[in-house]
Amino acid sequence: MTVIDIPGSKSVTARALFLAAAAEGTTTLLRPLVSDDTEGFAEGLTALGYAVRREPDAWHIEGRPAGPGAETADVYCRDGATTARFLPTLAAAGRGTYRFDASAQMRGRPLGPLSTALRTLGVDLRHLEKEGHHPLDVHARGVKGGALTLDAGQSSQYLTALLMLGPLTAEGLDITVTDLVSEPYVEITLSMMRAFGADVRRDGRTYRVAPTGYRARTYGIEPDASTASYFFAAAALEPGRSVTVPGLGTGALQGDLAFVDVLRRMGADVEITDTGTTVRSTGTLRGLTVNMRDISDTMPTLAALAPFADGPVRIEDVANTRVKECDRLDACAENLRRLGITVHTGPDWIEIHPGTPTGPVEIATHGDHRIVMSFAVTALRTPGITFDDPGCVKKTFPDFHRVFDAFVHTP
């Protein structure tokens, strides 16, 4: 059995950085993810006037409940969707003028529903080029609060940003959601907000957030469940192989750990304990139909594994994967077809038929870290797979190639 220490969760690290910046006192984050996305978030906080001190395994953030320390700032969000959506929302609670921009890739990703919601709350937010996209200006003067309706069917991050804003408002927030994707990510948000002292409750489709503010604390970051999915998939694929990921067990916050339930349905042996999760190959991978709406970040992992199943693998309700770092649904289909696999797609589904992928093929990554890491699983059985941009894994796991190679060569 191989034990793999997976880097900290990107989702948890980003939320913890927001909450720490908003809290009264100094927060210490233990084992935060160190990657392009999270470093960009920390640098954004620094640009806004928050004090952030980074040590190898601990980041210390001095909170400012009244908002950014800087009266003006230019913030570059890099490729990070959480950075690009959370930081303008955090800045809105303060007083000053703040400009936000992002990479060309992030400029192409939507912000519209979040912008509309902030404007409903009285925030002076102006998109400078294309409406609903970066770059943008926030002319902040605090947020009174109140009630609003939100469509979070494209991204749960819109709801997460507003929920985390709620305790910083003067009167609190009531957010009624008309549609919601990736709901387990919202559960992460709620759990973490409460850990930092917030009073947030759900009543049907309405979330009620009291204007409590936040309290600093020491907070440990659990391993990234989405990143673990590549190692779990590799263990399920290779006969005689097993992997244990410590720190991702029955109490894990992240919904993406449910990917191992998909592997169990396909025939893998899965054990989840209080301290970690183990996946073992049984030598069998069955085809299946699965709804991955709530764990859509692991859709590419399953797509890359799917050709090795004994029947078709159909993944449904993943329309939101079309507005990630790239159109992941089409990117998976394109690369699988280039490997000689029969693939059918629709607006929100992909069906992959059994086959033997054949190389050499250069995978078109579209600059998307998850396409690279997913097709590294396919490469275990397919000589000649290369990547046109292998370095884009720096977004969430800069050391992925070394760690994955060491894992697959461990007896």
N, C-alpha and C positions, 0 to 999 in steps of 0.2 A: 504494500500500500504506500502511495506517495502522498505526503502532506505538503500542501501548497499554501503559503501565506499570501493572500490576495491583498493588493493595496486598498486603502480606505475608500469608502463609497463616495463617488462624485456627488450624488444627490444629497447625501447627508452632510458632506463637507460644505456644500454651497449654502444649504439652509442654516447650518450652524454658524457660518460666517455672517449671514444676515442677522440672525438672532443675537449673536455676540456683539455685533456693532450697535444694535438697538438697545442692549441691556444696560442696566445700572451697575457699574463696576467692571472689573477685568475678568474676562472669560479665558480659560485655557482649554484648547482643543487638543486632545490626545490622538496621535496616529492619523492626522488628517491626510487626505490624498494630496500628493505633490505631483501636479501635472499642469499642462498648459492651461486648462480650464480653471483650475482652482488658484493657480498663481495669478492668472489674469483677474480673478475675482478679488484676491487680496490686494493686488496693485490698484484696482479700482477703488477699493476702500481707502487706501492710502491717498490716492488722488483727491478723494472727497474730504480728507482731513481726519480720518480715523487712524489711531495709532495701532499698528500691527507689527508684532515682533515674532519672527519665525525662527524656531530651533528645529533640529532634524526630526524630532518626533513630537513636537508640541508647538502650537501657535498660540500666542497671547494677544488678545484684542481688547483694547480699552473702549468700553461702550460709551455711546453718546445718545441718550434717550431723546434729546432735543433735535437730533439730526446731524448732518455733516458739519465738521468743524470749518471747512472751507466755504467762503461765500460764493466763489466761482470755481469751476473745475471743468477740465476736458477729460473725459473718461473713455478709454479705448477698451472695448469688451472682447476683443479677439474673436474667436469662433464660438465663445461660450453662450449658449442659450440661457442658462440660469443667470449668468452675469448680465446679459443684455436685457433680461426681463426683471430680475430682482433689484438691481442697483438703481434704475430710474424710479422704481416704486419706493425704495428706501429713501432716496433723496427727496422725494415729494413730501415726506414728513418733516423736513427741515425748512430752512429759510435761505434762499440763495438762487443762483442761476447756474445750471449744470448742463453741459453738452455731452451727449453720448454718441459714439460711433462704434462700428464693428467691422470685421473682415467682410470681403465680398460675399463669402458663403453665408455669414450671419445676416448680412443686409438682405439677402433673399428670403429669409425666414420670417413668418408673419408675427406681428405684434398687435394687430388691429383691435381684437376684442379687449385686450388689456388697456390699450390707449383709450378706448371708448369708456371703459369702466372708470379709469382715473379721471377723465374729464367729467363724467357724471358726478364724481365726488368733488368737483371744483378745481382740480389740478390743471394748471396752465401748461399743457404739453403740446409741443408743436413738432410735427415731422418736417424735416428740412428738404427732403427730396420726394420720395414716394410715400404717399399716405399709408400708414400702418406698418412702416418699416424704418429701420435705422438709416441715417442719423436722425437724432431728435434733440430738442431742448426741453428742459423742465425748469420752469420759473416757479420755485417752491415757496410756499408761505404757510406750510402746515396743512393738515387735512382734518376737517371737522368730523367727517364720518357720515353715517346715514345708511340708507338702503339702496341696493342696486341689483340688477339682474345681469347674469353673465352666461355666455355660451362658452364653455370650456371643452367643446367637442374636438377642437384641433389640438389643444395642449392643456394638460392639467396644470402646467406652470403658471398660466394666467390666474387660476384660482389660488394656487399656493402663494404667489406674490401678494395678492390682495388679503388673504388670510393673515399673512405675517405682518402686513401693514396695520391690521385692525387694532391691536393693542396700543399703537402709537397715535391713533386718532383721538380727537377730543371727546367724541361721543360713542365710539365703537362702530362696528359694521354689521349689517345684516346682508348676506350675499345669497341670493336665490339663483341656483344653477339650472339652466334649461337643458344642458347636455354636458356630459363629462366623460373624458377618456382617461385611461391609466389611473383609475381611482385609488389603487394601492399607494401611489405616490402622494396623494392627498392625505392618506392615513399616516404616512411618515411625517408630513408637515404638522398635522394635529398633535401627534405624540411628542414631537420635538418642541412645539410651541408650549405645550403644557409643562414639559421639563424645564423650560425657562420662565415659568410662572404665569403663563397666559390662561385666561378663562375663555375657552372656545367650545361651543356646543353645536350639535347638528340636530335639526328638527326637520326630518324628511329631506327636501331639496334645499333647505335654507340653513346656512351656517351663521351662527350668532357669535360675534367676537366682542368681548367687553374691553373697555379702554384701560386695561390694567398696567400697561408697560411690561417690561421684562426684567428679570433678575439674572445677573451673571452667575456662572457656575463652571465647574470643570466637567467637560463632556468628552467621552470616548467615541471615536468614529468607527463603526463596524466595517468589515470588508465589503467590497463592492460586489453585489450579487450578480449584476449584469456581466461584469468581468469574469466572475467565477463560472458563468455559463459555458465559456469556451473550454475550460478544463473539464467540467462535468460532461460536456458533449464528447470530448476526446476520450474520456474514460469509458463512456457508453459505447463508443465505436470500436475500440481496440480490444479484442478478446484477451482475457487475463489481466486487464488493467483495472486499477481502481485509484480513486483520488479522494482525499479528505481535505475539506476547507474548514479550518478552525475559525470560530468567531461568528459563523453563520449557522445558527441553530434554531430551535423552536421559538426563541424569543426575538428573532431577527425582525427589524423594522421593514425591510425591503420586500415588496411583493414579487420582485423578479426571482426570488428564491423558488417560487412556484414552477419555474422552468424544470426543476428536477421531477415534479409530478408528471410533466409531459414525458420526460425520459422514462419514468416508471411505467407509464401507459404503453410506451414503445417496447418495453421488455427489460430495461435496466433494473438493477437491484439498487434501491435507494434507502438510506438510513439517515434520519434526522434526529439528533439528540440535543440536549441542552447546550452542548459545547461546540457542535459542528455538524457538517453534512458530508456524507460519504456516498459516492456513486461507483458502482462496479458493473463491468460488462458481463452479460450473460451469454454473449455470442449471438444474441438475437436483437434485431431492431424491426419492429412492426410499423407498417403504415398506419395513419390515423387522420381524423379530421379534428382540428382543435381551434377554438376561439382564443385568440391571443390579444384581445383588446386591452386587457389589464396588464399584460407583460410584453408589450409590443417591442421593447428594446431588444428582446431576445428572439424576435422573429428571424433576423438574419442568421442567428446561430442554428436554429432549427432548419432553415432553408438550406444551409450549407451541409448539414448532416443528412438531410432527407434523401438524397440519391441512394444511400446505402441501406434504406429500409426495404422490406420485402413487398411493400405495396405503396400506393400513392400517399403522399403527405399533403393534406390540404389545410392551409392556414387561413382563417377567416377573421373578419372584423378588424382589419389593420390599416384602414384608410389613413390614419394619422402618420403612418410610417412614410408617407409620400412627402411630408413636410418636415422631415428631420434634416440632418446634415446634407443629405441628398434624398432623392426619391428611392428609398431603400427597397421598396417592393420591385420596382423596375430594375434597379441595380442588381438585385439577387437573380432575377429572371435572366437578365442580359448575360451575366457571368456564367450561370448554369448552362444556358444554351450554348455558349462558346465552348463549354466543356463537353458538349454532346448530349446533354440531358434534356428530356422533353418537359417543358414547363408551360402551363397555361395561367393567365392572370385575368383579373377583373378589377373593378374600381377599388375593392377593399379585400381582395383575396388573391392567393397564389396557390397553385397545385403543382406539385413536383412528382414526377414519376420515377420509379426505380431505374437505375442504370449505372454504368461504370464510367465515371468522369475520366476523360483522357486529355493529357497535356502533350506538348508544352502549351501553356496558356498564360498570358499576362492578365491578371485580374484588374479590371477597371475599378479603382477604388472610389473615384469621385471625391477624393479627399476625406473620406468617411472612415473613422477609426473602426467602427463596428463591421464594416465590410472586410477590412483587412483581417481582423481577429477571427471573424466567422470563417472565412475561406482558408485560414490556417488549419482549421479542422479538416476541411475537404482535402487539403494538401497532404494529410497523413496517409491517404490512400491513393494519391494522384501525383506521381513524379512530374516535375516540370512546371509546377505552379509558381509564378512570381507575381509581384505587385508593382503597379506603376507609381505608387506613392507609399512605400512601406513605413515611412517616418511619420505619417499622420496619426499613428497610435499615440503620439506624445500628448494628444488631447486628454486622454484618461489613463494611459499606462505606458509611459515612455520606455520601460524596460521589458515590454511584452515579448519581443522576439527572443531575447536571451532566456527569459523565464520559461516560455513555452517550449523552446528547443531543449532546454535542460529537462523539462518534465517528460517530453516524449522520448528522450534517450535514457531515462532512468529505468533500469530493469524492473 
